[in-house]
Amino acid sequence: MTLVCYQPPAAPWEGRMDGDDPASLRWHQYIRRADISREGLPVLQQGRKGIALLGFASDEGVRRNKGRTGAAAGPAAIRKMCANFPIHFDDHILVDAGDIVCDGNQLEMAQEALSATVNYILKEGYLPVLAGGGHEIAYAHERGIRRFTGTTQQLGIINFDAHFDLREPDANGPSSGTGFFQMAQDRAAENMPFHYLALGIQQNSNTRKLFQTADTLGAEYLQASLFQLKYRDQLLGAIQAFIKRTDKIYLTTCMDVFASPYAPGVSATAYNGLVPDALFLDCYRTVLRSGKLAGTDIAEVNPSLDQDNRTAKLAASLVYEIVMNYFAV
Protein backbone atom coordinates (compact mmCIF):
# COMPACT_ATOMS: atom_id res chain seq x y z
CA MET A 1 0.00 0.00 0.00
CA THR A 2 1.13 3.58 -0.65
CA LEU A 3 1.48 5.60 2.52
CA VAL A 4 2.45 9.18 3.20
CA CYS A 5 3.93 10.05 6.60
CA TYR A 6 4.97 6.41 7.02
CA GLN A 7 8.25 5.27 8.55
CA PRO A 8 9.12 1.53 8.49
CA PRO A 9 10.24 -0.22 11.69
CA ALA A 10 13.63 0.95 12.86
CA ALA A 11 16.48 -1.31 13.96
CA PRO A 12 15.64 -4.75 15.35
CA TRP A 13 14.33 -4.87 18.90
CA GLU A 14 16.97 -5.62 21.54
CA GLY A 15 16.80 -7.03 25.03
CA ARG A 16 17.84 -9.71 27.49
CA MET A 17 18.67 -13.16 26.07
CA ASP A 18 17.84 -16.22 28.17
CA GLY A 19 17.99 -18.72 25.32
CA ASP A 20 16.37 -19.57 22.00
CA ASP A 21 14.05 -22.35 23.14
CA PRO A 22 10.32 -21.44 23.05
CA ALA A 23 10.03 -21.35 26.86
CA SER A 24 12.81 -18.74 27.14
CA LEU A 25 11.77 -16.31 24.43
CA ARG A 26 11.07 -12.64 24.97
CA TRP A 27 9.19 -10.21 22.75
CA HIS A 28 12.32 -8.85 21.08
CA GLN A 29 13.11 -12.37 19.87
CA TYR A 30 9.57 -13.09 18.69
CA ILE A 31 8.15 -9.93 17.18
CA ARG A 32 8.23 -9.58 13.40
CA ARG A 33 9.01 -6.33 11.62
CA ALA A 34 6.97 -5.40 8.56
CA ASP A 35 7.39 -2.49 6.16
CA ILE A 36 3.70 -2.34 5.29
CA SER A 37 4.33 0.19 2.50
CA ARG A 38 6.24 -2.53 0.61
CA GLU A 39 5.47 -6.03 1.80
CA GLY A 40 2.29 -5.68 3.80
CA LEU A 41 1.46 -7.68 6.90
CA PRO A 42 2.10 -11.44 7.14
CA VAL A 43 -0.89 -13.50 6.03
CA LEU A 44 -2.80 -14.91 8.97
CA GLN A 45 -3.42 -18.63 8.78
CA GLN A 46 -6.75 -20.00 9.98
CA GLY A 47 -6.96 -20.13 13.76
CA ARG A 48 -4.17 -17.62 14.32
CA LYS A 49 -4.64 -14.11 15.64
CA GLY A 50 -2.46 -11.14 14.83
CA ILE A 51 -1.64 -7.84 16.49
CA ALA A 52 -0.01 -4.99 14.60
CA LEU A 53 1.84 -2.49 16.80
CA LEU A 54 1.85 0.89 15.09
CA GLY A 55 3.35 4.10 16.43
CA PHE A 56 2.00 7.62 15.98
CA ALA A 57 4.96 9.95 16.36
CA SER A 58 3.12 13.21 16.85
CA ASP A 59 2.73 15.91 19.43
CA GLU A 60 1.50 18.67 17.13
CA GLY A 61 -1.94 18.25 18.68
CA VAL A 62 -0.45 18.74 22.14
CA ARG A 63 1.29 21.90 20.97
CA ARG A 64 -1.96 23.27 19.54
CA ASN A 65 -3.65 22.43 22.85
CA LYS A 66 -1.00 24.50 24.66
CA GLY A 67 0.49 21.44 26.34
CA ARG A 68 4.06 20.31 26.94
CA THR A 69 5.47 18.72 23.81
CA GLY A 70 7.71 15.65 23.57
CA ALA A 71 5.19 12.83 23.10
CA ALA A 72 6.35 12.26 19.52
CA ALA A 73 9.13 10.16 21.08
CA GLY A 74 6.58 8.04 22.95
CA PRO A 75 6.31 5.12 20.49
CA ALA A 76 10.04 4.38 20.64
CA ALA A 77 10.04 4.54 24.45
CA ILE A 78 7.08 2.16 24.69
CA ARG A 79 8.68 -0.32 22.30
CA LYS A 80 11.89 -0.28 24.33
CA MET A 81 10.01 -1.10 27.54
CA CYS A 82 8.09 -3.91 25.78
CA ALA A 83 11.21 -5.65 24.47
CA ASN A 84 11.95 -7.82 27.53
CA PHE A 85 8.43 -9.09 28.12
CA PRO A 86 8.35 -12.92 28.14
CA ILE A 87 6.33 -14.85 25.59
CA HIS A 88 3.32 -16.52 27.20
CA PHE A 89 1.35 -17.35 24.04
CA ASP A 90 1.69 -19.71 21.09
CA ASP A 91 0.79 -19.68 17.40
CA HIS A 92 -0.15 -16.00 17.20
CA ILE A 93 1.58 -13.20 15.32
CA LEU A 94 2.94 -9.99 16.83
CA VAL A 95 4.15 -7.43 14.29
CA ASP A 96 5.92 -4.10 14.57
CA ALA A 97 4.32 -2.19 11.69
CA GLY A 98 6.39 1.00 12.02
CA ASP A 99 5.22 4.56 12.63
CA ILE A 100 3.06 7.26 11.16
CA VAL A 101 5.07 10.45 11.63
CA CYS A 102 3.68 13.96 11.82
CA ASP A 103 6.03 16.20 9.87
CA GLY A 104 6.07 19.70 11.33
CA ASN A 105 2.54 21.03 11.74
CA GLN A 106 0.96 18.68 9.19
CA LEU A 107 -1.32 17.04 11.76
CA GLU A 108 -4.32 16.56 9.51
CA MET A 109 -2.18 14.80 6.90
CA ALA A 110 -0.71 12.49 9.55
CA GLN A 111 -4.16 11.74 10.96
CA GLU A 112 -5.44 10.82 7.51
CA ALA A 113 -2.46 8.50 7.01
CA LEU A 114 -3.12 6.88 10.39
CA SER A 115 -6.80 6.35 9.57
CA ALA A 116 -5.94 4.69 6.28
CA THR A 117 -3.35 2.46 7.96
CA VAL A 118 -5.76 1.36 10.71
CA ASN A 119 -8.32 0.48 8.05
CA TYR A 120 -5.68 -1.60 6.23
CA ILE A 121 -4.60 -3.40 9.42
CA LEU A 122 -8.20 -4.37 10.18
CA LYS A 123 -8.81 -5.57 6.62
CA GLU A 124 -5.81 -7.88 6.99
CA GLY A 125 -7.41 -9.43 10.07
CA TYR A 126 -5.11 -7.86 12.67
CA LEU A 127 -5.95 -5.91 15.79
CA PRO A 128 -4.38 -2.43 15.62
CA VAL A 129 -2.56 -1.57 18.85
CA LEU A 130 -1.28 1.98 18.57
CA ALA A 131 1.36 3.78 20.64
CA GLY A 132 1.45 7.56 20.88
CA GLY A 133 2.12 10.31 20.64
CA GLY A 134 -0.42 12.92 21.70
CA HIS A 135 -4.10 12.13 22.16
CA GLU A 136 -4.76 13.48 18.68
CA ILE A 137 -4.19 9.80 17.90
CA ALA A 138 -7.77 9.14 19.02
CA TYR A 139 -9.69 10.87 16.24
CA ALA A 140 -7.54 9.30 13.53
CA HIS A 141 -7.69 5.82 15.06
CA GLU A 142 -11.45 5.88 15.58
CA ARG A 143 -12.04 7.14 12.05
CA GLY A 144 -9.95 4.29 10.67
CA ILE A 145 -12.05 1.78 12.60
CA ARG A 146 -15.27 3.36 11.30
CA ARG A 147 -13.98 3.11 7.76
CA PHE A 148 -13.67 -0.60 8.32
CA THR A 149 -16.90 -1.25 10.24
CA GLY A 150 -19.08 1.09 8.21
CA THR A 151 -22.31 2.61 9.50
CA THR A 152 -24.16 -0.65 10.11
CA GLN A 153 -22.38 -1.38 13.40
CA GLN A 154 -22.56 0.58 16.62
CA LEU A 155 -19.02 1.57 17.61
CA GLY A 156 -18.55 2.36 21.29
CA ILE A 157 -15.70 4.60 22.43
CA ILE A 158 -14.16 3.97 25.86
CA ASN A 159 -11.62 6.53 27.00
CA PHE A 160 -9.56 6.22 30.20
CA ASP A 161 -8.68 9.87 30.64
CA ALA A 162 -8.61 12.71 33.15
CA HIS A 163 -10.07 14.95 30.44
CA PHE A 164 -13.16 14.80 28.22
CA ASP A 165 -11.23 16.10 25.18
CA LEU A 166 -14.51 17.59 23.95
CA ARG A 167 -13.17 21.03 23.03
CA GLU A 168 -14.34 22.59 19.79
CA PRO A 169 -11.49 23.16 17.31
CA ASP A 170 -10.38 26.80 17.25
CA ALA A 171 -8.47 28.86 14.70
CA ASN A 172 -5.41 26.63 15.20
CA GLY A 173 -7.40 23.61 14.06
CA PRO A 174 -7.94 20.21 15.70
CA SER A 175 -5.75 19.33 18.66
CA SER A 176 -5.20 16.67 21.28
CA GLY A 177 -8.19 18.11 23.15
CA THR A 178 -10.76 18.06 20.32
CA GLY A 179 -10.81 14.44 19.17
CA PHE A 180 -14.01 13.26 20.82
CA PHE A 181 -15.91 16.41 19.84
CA GLN A 182 -14.86 15.71 16.24
CA MET A 183 -16.12 12.13 16.59
CA ALA A 184 -19.47 13.42 17.87
CA GLN A 185 -19.73 15.79 14.89
CA ASP A 186 -19.00 12.94 12.49
CA ARG A 187 -21.69 10.82 14.13
CA ALA A 188 -24.22 13.62 13.80
CA ALA A 189 -23.36 14.02 10.11
CA GLU A 190 -23.93 10.28 9.61
CA ASN A 191 -27.15 10.36 11.66
CA MET A 192 -25.55 7.83 14.00
CA PRO A 193 -25.54 7.79 17.82
CA PHE A 194 -22.45 8.92 19.70
CA HIS A 195 -21.51 6.17 22.16
CA TYR A 196 -18.80 7.63 24.42
CA LEU A 197 -17.78 6.50 27.91
CA ALA A 198 -15.02 8.46 29.67
CA LEU A 199 -13.45 6.85 32.73
CA GLY A 200 -11.32 8.70 35.28
CA ILE A 201 -12.59 12.22 34.61
CA GLN A 202 -11.19 14.86 36.97
CA GLN A 203 -13.50 17.66 38.04
CA ASN A 204 -10.50 19.93 38.62
CA SER A 205 -9.30 19.40 35.06
CA ASN A 206 -12.50 20.10 33.10
CA THR A 207 -14.50 23.33 32.91
CA ARG A 208 -18.24 23.50 33.48
CA LYS A 209 -18.61 24.04 29.75
CA LEU A 210 -16.93 20.70 29.06
CA PHE A 211 -19.26 18.93 31.49
CA GLN A 212 -22.18 20.67 29.78
CA THR A 213 -20.89 19.62 26.36
CA ALA A 214 -20.63 16.02 27.57
CA ASP A 215 -24.23 16.14 28.78
CA THR A 216 -25.46 17.76 25.56
CA LEU A 217 -23.76 15.11 23.43
CA GLY A 218 -25.08 12.27 25.60
CA ALA A 219 -21.61 11.21 26.71
CA GLU A 220 -21.33 8.96 29.75
CA TYR A 221 -18.58 9.39 32.32
CA LEU A 222 -17.33 8.13 35.65
CA GLN A 223 -15.17 10.47 37.66
CA ALA A 224 -11.80 9.45 39.09
CA SER A 225 -13.23 9.69 42.61
CA LEU A 226 -15.33 6.57 41.92
CA PHE A 227 -12.25 4.40 41.39
CA GLN A 228 -12.35 3.01 44.90
CA LEU A 229 -12.89 -0.59 45.94
CA LYS A 230 -16.25 0.21 47.53
CA TYR A 231 -17.55 1.30 44.10
CA ARG A 232 -16.18 -1.74 42.24
CA ASP A 233 -19.58 -3.22 41.33
CA GLN A 234 -20.86 0.17 40.15
CA LEU A 235 -17.80 0.68 37.94
CA LEU A 236 -17.85 -2.76 36.36
CA GLY A 237 -21.61 -2.63 35.94
CA ALA A 238 -21.43 0.67 34.06
CA ILE A 239 -18.65 -0.60 31.77
CA GLN A 240 -20.45 -3.87 31.05
CA ALA A 241 -23.74 -2.09 30.34
CA PHE A 242 -22.00 0.26 27.90
CA ILE A 243 -20.28 -2.62 26.10
CA LYS A 244 -23.58 -4.49 25.83
CA ARG A 245 -25.15 -1.61 23.88
CA THR A 246 -22.44 -1.65 21.21
CA ASP A 247 -21.22 -3.98 18.47
CA LYS A 248 -17.53 -3.00 18.56
CA ILE A 249 -15.32 -1.11 20.99
CA TYR A 250 -12.54 1.37 20.43
CA LEU A 251 -10.46 1.64 23.62
CA THR A 252 -8.09 4.53 24.18
CA THR A 253 -6.00 5.32 27.25
CA CYS A 254 -4.46 8.71 27.96
CA MET A 255 -1.63 8.23 30.41
CA ASP A 256 -2.55 11.41 32.26
CA VAL A 257 -5.45 9.48 33.79
CA PHE A 258 -2.94 7.98 36.25
CA ALA A 259 -1.59 9.62 39.38
CA SER A 260 1.68 11.44 38.78
CA PRO A 261 3.85 9.05 40.85
CA TYR A 262 2.97 6.34 38.31
CA ALA A 263 2.88 8.53 35.20
CA PRO A 264 5.05 11.63 35.56
CA GLY A 265 5.92 11.70 31.86
CA VAL A 266 2.75 13.31 30.50
CA SER A 267 1.75 16.78 29.39
CA ALA A 268 -0.68 17.34 32.29
CA THR A 269 0.07 15.41 35.47
CA ALA A 270 -2.60 14.57 38.09
CA TYR A 271 -1.70 14.26 41.77
CA ASN A 272 -4.97 12.40 42.42
CA GLY A 273 -5.26 10.33 39.26
CA LEU A 274 -6.03 6.64 39.04
CA VAL A 275 -3.77 4.04 40.62
CA PRO A 276 -2.89 1.15 38.27
CA ASP A 277 -3.98 -1.43 40.83
CA ALA A 278 -6.21 -4.51 40.80
CA LEU A 279 -9.38 -2.39 40.60
CA PHE A 280 -8.14 -0.53 37.54
CA LEU A 281 -7.08 -3.81 35.92
CA ASP A 282 -10.51 -5.32 36.58
CA CYS A 283 -12.05 -2.42 34.67
CA TYR A 284 -9.44 -2.52 31.88
CA ARG A 285 -9.66 -6.27 31.42
CA THR A 286 -13.45 -6.11 31.28
CA VAL A 287 -13.06 -4.20 28.02
CA LEU A 288 -10.21 -6.34 26.70
CA ARG A 289 -12.11 -9.57 27.35
CA SER A 290 -15.39 -8.38 25.86
CA GLY A 291 -14.71 -9.98 22.49
CA LYS A 292 -15.69 -6.69 20.84
CA LEU A 293 -12.34 -4.90 20.74
CA ALA A 294 -11.74 -3.35 17.29
CA GLY A 295 -8.69 -1.24 18.13
CA THR A 296 -6.85 0.25 21.07
CA ASP A 297 -4.15 2.82 21.74
CA ILE A 298 -2.12 4.43 24.51
CA ALA A 299 -1.45 8.15 24.27
CA GLU A 300 0.54 10.99 25.85
CA VAL A 301 3.78 9.20 26.80
CA ASN A 302 6.38 11.98 26.93
CA PRO A 303 9.88 10.55 27.58
CA SER A 304 11.40 14.01 28.07
CA LEU A 305 9.25 14.46 31.19
CA ASP A 306 9.46 10.88 32.46
CA GLN A 307 11.27 9.71 35.58
CA ASP A 308 13.04 6.35 35.63
CA ASN A 309 10.89 5.37 32.61
CA ARG A 310 7.87 5.01 34.94
CA THR A 311 5.35 6.27 32.40
CA ALA A 312 6.80 4.25 29.53
CA LYS A 313 6.94 1.13 31.68
CA LEU A 314 3.31 1.54 32.71
CA ALA A 315 2.27 2.13 29.10
CA ALA A 316 4.21 -0.97 28.04
CA SER A 317 2.49 -2.97 30.78
CA LEU A 318 -0.86 -1.94 29.30
CA VAL A 319 0.33 -3.13 25.89
CA TYR A 320 1.22 -6.44 27.54
CA GLU A 321 -2.30 -6.66 29.00
CA ILE A 322 -3.80 -5.96 25.59
CA VAL A 323 -1.72 -8.62 23.87
CA MET A 324 -2.24 -11.33 26.47
CA ASN A 325 -5.99 -10.78 26.81
CA TYR A 326 -6.64 -10.47 23.06
CA PHE A 327 -4.77 -13.68 22.30
CA ALA A 328 -6.64 -15.44 25.14
CA VAL A 329 -10.18 -14.46 24.04
Backbone torsions as a table, in degrees:
resi	resn	phi	psi	omega
1	MET	NA	148.9	178.5
2	THR	-89.9	127.4	-176.4
3	LEU	-132.4	131.2	167.8
4	VAL	-90.4	159.9	177.5
5	CYS	63.5	13.3	-174.8
6	TYR	-97.3	138.1	176.3
7	GLN	-126.8	119.8	-179.9
8	PRO	-61.8	164.7	178.1
9	PRO	-54.3	140.7	-179.7
10	ALA	-76.9	-153.0	-177.6
11	ALA	-57.9	156.7	178.9
12	PRO	-54.0	147.4	177.0
13	TRP	-62.7	147.7	179.3
14	GLU	-129.1	151.6	178.3
15	GLY	-179.9	-169.3	-178.7
16	ARG	-64.9	142.0	177.6
17	MET	-114.7	118.2	176.1
18	ASP	-111.0	3.1	-178.4
19	GLY	135.6	169.9	-178.2
20	ASP	-106.5	-1.7	178.1
21	ASP	-72.7	152.8	-174.7
22	PRO	-53.4	-34.4	-176.9
23	ALA	-75.6	-9.6	-176.9
24	SER	-110.5	-0.1	-172.5
25	LEU	-72.8	149.0	173.3
26	ARG	-120.1	167.9	-173.7
27	TRP	-55.8	-39.0	-176.1
28	HIS	-65.6	-20.9	177.2
29	GLN	-89.5	-14.9	-171.3
30	TYR	-107.4	-36.3	-172.1
31	ILE	-66.4	140.0	176.5
32	ARG	-94.8	152.8	175.5
33	ARG	-113.0	131.7	-176.8
34	ALA	-133.2	124.1	170.7
35	ASP	-84.5	94.1	-171.7
36	ILE	-71.6	-11.5	175.6
37	SER	-77.1	-16.5	-178.2
38	ARG	-115.9	-53.4	-171.4
39	GLU	-107.0	-12.2	-177.5
40	GLY	74.0	-175.1	178.5
41	LEU	-86.9	151.6	176.0
42	PRO	-58.4	142.6	179.6
43	VAL	-70.7	131.3	178.8
44	LEU	-84.1	123.6	175.5
45	GLN	-77.6	158.4	-178.2
46	GLN	-57.8	133.5	178.8
47	GLY	89.3	-5.9	179.8
48	ARG	-105.5	142.6	175.2
49	LYS	-104.5	155.8	178.7
50	GLY	-135.7	144.1	174.2
51	ILE	-123.9	129.8	176.2
52	ALA	-108.2	116.6	178.0
53	LEU	-89.6	118.0	-176.8
54	LEU	-125.9	131.0	178.3
55	GLY	-92.2	153.1	173.3
56	PHE	-125.6	95.5	-174.4
57	ALA	-86.1	81.2	-176.7
58	SER	-147.1	139.7	165.2
59	ASP	-140.1	20.6	175.5
60	GLU	-62.0	-36.5	178.2
61	GLY	-66.1	-34.6	177.0
62	VAL	-67.5	-41.5	178.7
63	ARG	-61.5	-45.4	179.2
64	ARG	-64.0	-27.5	-179.6
65	ASN	-89.0	9.8	177.6
66	LYS	63.5	33.6	177.7
67	GLY	-98.7	-175.9	-179.8
68	ARG	-90.7	118.9	-174.6
69	THR	-79.9	165.6	-179.4
70	GLY	135.7	-8.7	-176.7
71	ALA	-72.3	-11.3	177.4
72	ALA	-61.1	-24.0	177.9
73	ALA	-86.6	1.1	-178.0
74	GLY	-60.2	-46.3	-178.1
75	PRO	-56.3	-42.0	179.5
76	ALA	-65.3	-39.5	-179.9
77	ALA	-66.3	-39.7	179.0
78	ILE	-65.9	-45.2	177.9
79	ARG	-56.7	-45.0	-178.1
80	LYS	-60.0	-40.0	-179.5
81	MET	-76.0	-18.3	177.2
82	CYS	-82.8	-20.0	-166.8
83	ALA	-58.7	-35.9	-174.2
84	ASN	-92.5	3.4	177.6
85	PHE	-61.3	138.2	178.0
86	PRO	-76.5	154.4	177.3
87	ILE	-85.3	118.7	177.3
88	HIS	-124.2	34.7	177.6
89	PHE	-147.3	159.6	-178.4
90	ASP	-128.7	150.5	167.9
91	ASP	64.7	18.4	174.8
92	HIS	-118.3	163.1	-173.0
93	ILE	-114.2	129.3	176.5
94	LEU	-118.6	121.3	-173.1
95	VAL	-124.7	134.8	167.7
96	ASP	-89.7	112.7	-174.3
97	ALA	-99.3	11.0	176.7
98	GLY	88.8	-158.9	-174.2
99	ASP	-132.0	148.4	160.9
100	ILE	-97.3	127.1	-172.9
101	VAL	-113.8	130.1	174.8
102	CYS	-86.3	114.8	-178.9
103	ASP	-89.5	114.1	-180.0
104	GLY	61.9	-127.9	-179.2
105	ASN	-101.4	19.5	-176.0
106	GLN	-83.7	56.1	-175.3
107	LEU	-64.1	-45.1	-176.8
108	GLU	-62.1	-38.1	177.3
109	MET	-64.1	-43.9	179.4
110	ALA	-65.6	-39.0	178.4
111	GLN	-64.6	-39.6	177.4
112	GLU	-63.8	-41.6	177.9
113	ALA	-63.3	-39.7	179.1
114	LEU	-65.3	-43.3	178.7
115	SER	-59.0	-45.5	-179.8
116	ALA	-63.9	-37.4	-179.4
117	THR	-70.3	-40.6	176.5
118	VAL	-61.1	-43.3	177.9
119	ASN	-59.0	-43.8	178.3
120	TYR	-62.6	-45.7	-179.3
121	ILE	-58.1	-44.1	-179.9
122	LEU	-67.0	-39.3	178.3
123	LYS	-62.4	-30.8	179.0
124	GLU	-81.7	-0.3	175.6
125	GLY	91.3	8.2	-178.3
126	TYR	-96.4	156.4	169.9
127	LEU	-90.1	123.2	175.1
128	PRO	-77.3	124.2	174.3
129	VAL	-119.7	110.2	-170.5
130	LEU	-106.0	144.1	179.4
131	ALA	-121.2	124.8	179.3
132	GLY	-107.1	173.6	17.1
133	GLY	79.1	156.6	178.0
134	GLY	-69.4	169.4	-177.6
135	HIS	-75.5	3.8	167.2
136	GLU	-63.5	-11.5	173.8
137	ILE	-59.8	-29.4	-170.6
138	ALA	-64.9	-49.3	-176.7
139	TYR	-62.0	-42.2	-178.9
140	ALA	-67.3	-42.5	-179.4
141	HIS	-64.1	-49.0	-178.6
142	GLU	-61.6	-38.3	179.5
143	ARG	-66.6	-36.0	176.2
144	GLY	-64.9	-38.9	177.4
145	ILE	-64.9	-43.6	-179.5
146	ARG	-64.2	-33.9	175.5
147	ARG	-60.2	-35.3	-179.3
148	PHE	-78.9	-45.5	-175.0
149	THR	-79.5	-24.1	-177.3
150	GLY	75.1	-167.7	-176.6
151	THR	-99.3	6.9	-179.3
152	THR	-88.9	-15.0	-179.1
153	GLN	-112.0	144.0	178.3
154	GLN	-85.5	114.2	-180.0
155	LEU	-97.4	119.1	176.5
156	GLY	-93.8	142.0	-179.3
157	ILE	-112.9	119.8	176.5
158	ILE	-115.8	122.8	-174.2
159	ASN	-124.6	111.3	169.5
160	PHE	-82.0	111.8	-169.9
161	ASP	-164.4	145.9	172.6
162	ALA	-76.9	-16.1	-174.2
163	HIS	-122.5	149.6	176.3
164	PHE	-69.9	-33.5	-172.2
165	ASP	54.7	45.3	179.4
166	LEU	-112.5	27.7	176.8
167	ARG	-71.2	148.4	172.1
168	GLU	-81.1	136.9	177.0
169	PRO	-57.7	139.3	178.5
170	ASP	-104.8	-159.5	-176.9
171	ALA	-63.4	-22.5	178.4
172	ASN	-79.9	-9.9	179.2
173	GLY	95.3	-174.4	179.5
174	PRO	-59.6	153.0	-178.2
175	SER	-143.6	-171.7	177.1
176	SER	-69.4	-14.3	-178.6
177	GLY	-102.0	4.7	-174.8
178	THR	-113.1	-5.0	-167.6
179	GLY	-56.8	-43.1	-174.6
180	PHE	-79.2	-26.7	170.4
181	PHE	-64.7	-42.1	178.1
182	GLN	-62.2	-40.9	177.2
183	MET	-60.8	-43.4	179.5
184	ALA	-61.7	-40.5	178.6
185	GLN	-64.8	-40.4	176.9
186	ASP	-62.0	-41.6	179.4
187	ARG	-62.6	-43.2	179.4
188	ALA	-62.2	-40.2	179.5
189	ALA	-65.1	-29.7	179.7
190	GLU	-91.0	-0.3	-175.8
191	ASN	57.4	41.2	-180.0
192	MET	-118.0	150.0	177.8
193	PRO	-70.1	152.1	178.7
194	PHE	-102.6	103.9	-179.6
195	HIS	-99.1	102.7	-174.7
196	TYR	-135.1	123.1	176.8
197	LEU	-122.0	116.8	178.0
198	ALA	-104.2	130.2	-175.2
199	LEU	-121.3	125.3	179.7
200	GLY	99.5	16.6	-178.0
201	ILE	-60.8	135.5	178.6
202	GLN	-103.8	124.3	178.0
203	GLN	-61.9	-35.0	-177.3
204	ASN	-80.7	5.6	180.0
205	SER	-121.7	5.0	-178.5
206	ASN	-136.9	131.1	-180.0
207	THR	-71.0	165.5	175.6
208	ARG	-59.9	-35.5	178.9
209	LYS	-60.8	-39.8	179.9
210	LEU	-67.2	-38.6	174.5
211	PHE	-64.0	-39.5	178.2
212	GLN	-65.6	-40.8	177.5
213	THR	-61.7	-43.3	177.6
214	ALA	-58.7	-44.0	179.9
215	ASP	-66.5	-41.6	-179.9
216	THR	-62.4	-38.3	-177.9
217	LEU	-83.5	-4.9	-179.3
218	GLY	76.9	21.5	178.1
219	ALA	-71.6	148.2	174.9
220	GLU	-106.2	148.0	179.7
221	TYR	-154.7	151.5	174.4
222	LEU	-126.2	123.5	-175.9
223	GLN	-74.3	158.4	-178.1
224	ALA	-58.2	-30.3	-177.9
225	SER	-64.4	-16.8	178.9
226	LEU	-83.1	-10.5	-177.7
227	PHE	-82.3	68.4	175.1
228	GLN	-130.7	151.2	-174.8
229	LEU	-56.0	-34.0	-177.7
230	LYS	-68.2	-17.0	178.1
231	TYR	-103.8	13.0	-174.3
232	ARG	-53.7	-49.7	-177.0
233	ASP	-63.3	-37.9	178.4
234	GLN	-64.7	-43.6	179.1
235	LEU	-61.8	-53.6	-177.5
236	LEU	-64.0	-37.5	178.9
237	GLY	-62.9	-41.5	179.2
238	ALA	-66.2	-41.2	179.3
239	ILE	-66.6	-44.8	179.6
240	GLN	-63.9	-39.8	178.8
241	ALA	-64.7	-40.1	178.2
242	PHE	-64.0	-46.9	-179.5
243	ILE	-59.7	-39.3	-177.3
244	LYS	-62.0	-29.7	-176.9
245	ARG	-83.9	0.2	-176.1
246	THR	-122.0	163.8	176.7
247	ASP	-95.7	-38.1	179.7
248	LYS	-136.1	157.8	-178.4
249	ILE	-126.5	131.8	167.3
250	TYR	-105.1	121.1	-177.3
251	LEU	-111.3	125.4	177.9
252	THR	-129.7	141.9	-178.8
253	THR	-127.8	118.1	173.2
254	CYS	-92.3	125.1	-173.7
255	MET	-65.4	-13.5	177.4
256	ASP	-76.4	0.7	173.9
257	VAL	-71.1	-21.1	-175.7
258	PHE	-90.3	152.9	177.0
259	ALA	-61.1	145.0	-172.4
260	SER	-58.8	-29.3	176.1
261	PRO	-62.5	-25.6	-179.6
262	TYR	-95.4	-26.6	-177.7
263	ALA	-139.6	72.0	178.1
264	PRO	-75.8	-20.6	-174.2
265	GLY	-90.4	60.6	178.1
266	VAL	-135.4	167.1	-179.0
267	SER	-67.2	-42.6	-177.6
268	ALA	-127.1	102.1	-177.2
269	THR	-77.6	156.9	179.8
270	ALA	-129.8	118.5	-179.4
271	TYR	-67.3	-28.0	-175.5
272	ASN	-116.6	32.4	179.2
273	GLY	-73.3	-175.0	-178.2
274	LEU	-68.2	151.3	173.1
275	VAL	-100.4	130.3	-178.8
276	PRO	-78.2	65.2	-175.9
277	ASP	-105.1	-166.0	-177.4
278	ALA	-62.7	-35.7	179.0
279	LEU	-64.7	-47.3	176.8
280	PHE	-58.7	-45.3	-178.1
281	LEU	-64.3	-34.3	175.0
282	ASP	-59.6	-43.3	179.5
283	CYS	-67.6	-45.3	-177.9
284	TYR	-63.9	-45.2	-178.4
285	ARG	-69.7	-25.8	175.3
286	THR	-59.4	-39.0	177.1
287	VAL	-72.1	-47.0	-176.3
288	LEU	-62.4	-32.4	-176.1
289	ARG	-94.7	9.3	-176.4
290	SER	-71.8	-20.0	-175.1
291	GLY	78.8	4.5	-176.8
292	LYS	-114.0	4.4	-174.0
293	LEU	-66.9	123.7	179.6
294	ALA	-106.1	-18.8	180.0
295	GLY	178.3	151.9	-179.4
296	THR	-150.6	151.9	178.4
297	ASP	-147.8	165.1	177.5
298	ILE	-129.9	124.9	-170.9
299	ALA	-120.7	163.4	169.7
300	GLU	71.9	31.5	171.1
301	VAL	-85.8	116.0	-177.1
302	ASN	-116.4	96.3	-176.4
303	PRO	-59.6	-28.5	-177.9
304	SER	-69.0	-18.0	179.2
305	LEU	-108.2	-1.2	-174.8
306	ASP	-76.1	161.6	176.9
307	GLN	-128.8	119.5	179.7
308	ASP	54.8	30.8	178.6
309	ASN	59.0	24.5	-176.2
310	ARG	-60.8	-45.6	-177.4
311	THR	-67.5	-44.6	179.5
312	ALA	-64.8	-38.3	178.1
313	LYS	-65.9	-40.6	177.9
314	LEU	-66.2	-43.0	177.4
315	ALA	-60.9	-43.0	178.3
316	ALA	-62.8	-37.9	178.3
317	SER	-63.9	-33.4	175.3
318	LEU	-68.9	-38.3	174.7
319	VAL	-60.3	-42.6	177.4
320	TYR	-58.8	-44.4	178.0
321	GLU	-60.4	-43.4	179.3
322	ILE	-59.5	-50.2	-177.5
323	VAL	-61.6	-50.4	-176.7
324	MET	-63.7	-42.5	-177.7
325	ASN	-73.9	-36.5	178.9
326	TYR	-66.5	-43.5	179.6
327	PHE	-69.2	-21.0	-178.0
328	ALA	-87.5	-21.5	-176.5
329	VAL	-68.5	NA	NA
